[in-house]
Amino acid sequence: MNKQVQVHASLFLVALIYGSNYSIAKEVMPEYVGPFGLILIRVVSAALFFGIFARLVVKEKIVGRADNIRVILCGVTGVAVNQLCFFAGLNLTAPINAALLMVIVPVVVLVFSALLLRERIGRRKVSGIALACAGAFLLIYTSRGEQATGNMWGDLLIILNATSFGLYLVLVKPLMQRYQAITIVSRIFTVGAVLVIPFGWQQLLSPDYSAFPMSIWLAILFMVFAVTIIAYLLNTWALRYANPSLVGAYIYLQPVMAILIAVAVGKDVFTLEKAFYALLIFAGVYLVSRTKQHAVQQAA
């Protein structure tokens, strides 16, 4: 399979996983597990999984003071701050608000890429992000329900989460040029786990786990294995072959996936209007992708 196709397939799957996470996470918290307790379950589970796999299979070490400092920063921005702010914000605000606010990630990525990686921001890339942003905003705006009320503090936490995740995508890019994805992810989750333990410990011990229905256990398993392990691995791997702007642009597909899933379970209706907005998003992602390919051809 062509490498570009593999990259897009991976990023599409990540968007699908994240798109479904908004509604699934709201089923679990705060009724069953508090947001920080849920984060602790996810991050520690992922840290153990990645740590064991990296030690037994990959056996690769991160060398140099600069790379180790960068890994710590990736753990802070990509796991600790990102996860704590997202789930705390989602616990307060509506899923549709969270999906709407997450579309600022590509803008953050574009700014940090220009500042930290000296990535050139061409007109086509700006046009692609603007097109995808317009499609996402229109799609979410027309999908709002009467009960989709937000919360100011929740919305602010989602914005902080989006900013942190955008910075992480830029910070982790140079590491992906020198190390395997599993090596990077295992280390950043170890850093993240240490940081989230003080926040989530009490919420982890509070619930009566024996009273959880099977649907809640399945939702937690999905968030651990799909949202945390698989999504982070695919995202990090994709950064080896794609620029951060393209990975960030796929954030725009999350609301599309969320609405398609809602349609599949009978909670929404797919219309030609929504199809048009979704097409805008795909077109924007395509333009961002084309800028990467064009840059590669010029460099060759």
Disulfide bonds with the S-S distance in Angstrom:
none
